[in-house]
Amino acid sequence: QVQLVESGGGLVQAGGSLRLSCAASRIVFDITVMGWYRQAPGKQRELVALVTSSGSTNYGDPVKGRFIISRDNAKSTVYLQMNGLKVEDTAVYYCNIRTYYNDYWGQGTQVTVSS
């Protein structure tokens, strides 16, 4: 079984930056998509960003131009650089790795942006 471990969350002031990391417990083969989602209190989980096996990226509208997703295929690791953070970015952030056969999720890391 693959475990995903997220790190890098925390408390930051509005306008600041954080970098999230998500590492798999072992090398994952046949990855199709790696991504980040978030869920704020009382809201549904939403897409933040994803990167496909071909390197194509897609971002949720609220984070376009501020967040950057990247990956290290050799380490089965995905990163999320978050710049220009806003109070409304406060949420639990979850990483996701999909293969042709499985869908893995991390346990979530809290990001809190103060005004």
N, C-alpha and C positions, 0 to 999 in steps of 0.2 A: 504494500500500500504506500502511496506517495503522500507525504505531508508537505504542506506549503507553510513556510514560516515568514511572516511579514515583520519588518522592522522600520524604524525611522519616524513613526508617528510621534505626536506630542503637542505641546502648547506653543503657539506662536502668535505674535501680534499681526494685525492686518497689515498687508503689504510685504510681509516676510516670505521666506521660502522654507520648504522642507523637501527632503528626498526620501521616498519610500523604496524599500527593497523587498523582494519576495523571492526566496530561494527554495527550491525543491529539495527534499531529503535525499533524493538520488537523481541521476540523470533520467530525464523523461524523453522517450523516443516518440517519433511521429506527432510532434506538436503541430497543431493547426493554428491555434490562436492563443495569445497570452494577453491578459487584460487586467484592468482595475475597475472596480465598481464601488459605489459608496451608498450608505444608507443613513439618512439623518433621522432623528426622532420623529415619529409620526408620519414618516414618508416612505414611499416604496424605494427599493434598491434601484439605482440608476447607473447607467454606463458612464464611466469617466473617460477611459481610453482603452484602445486595444491595438495590438500589432499582430499581423498575420505572419505565417511562415515565409511569405515572400517579401516581408518588410513593409507592407502597406499599413498605414495607421488610420485610425478613426477616433475622433474625439467627441465627447458630449458638448453640446452648444455652450453650456455655462463655463467650460474650461478652455475653450479654443483660444489659442494665442497666449495662454498662461502656463499650461501644463505640457510636459513632453514625456512621452513613453519611450523606453528603449529596452533592449533585451540583450542577454548574453546566451546564445544558444548552447555553447559548450558547457555552461554551468546551469542550464535550465533555470535562469534567473531573469526576472523582469523588474524594471525600475520605473519610478514615476517622479519626475522632477516637477515640483509645484512652486511656481513663482507668482508674485502678486496675489497672495492669498487674501481671501475675503471672509468676513464672518459667516457668510452663507456656504462656505466650503466646509464648515464644521460637520463632521460625520464620522462614522466608522468606515474605513476603507478596506475592501476585500480584494485580494488578488485571485485570479482565475487562470488555470492552464487547461486547455482542451486538447485532446488528441482525437484520433479517429474513433477511439473506443471508450475513452473516459473523460470525465469532467471533474477537475480538482479545484477545491476552494481552500483558501487560507482561513484562519480563525478571526481575522480582522484586526486592524490597528486604529486606535482613536486619533483623530486629528481635530484639534480645537483651535479656532482662530478667534482671538479676542480683539475687541475694538479699541 
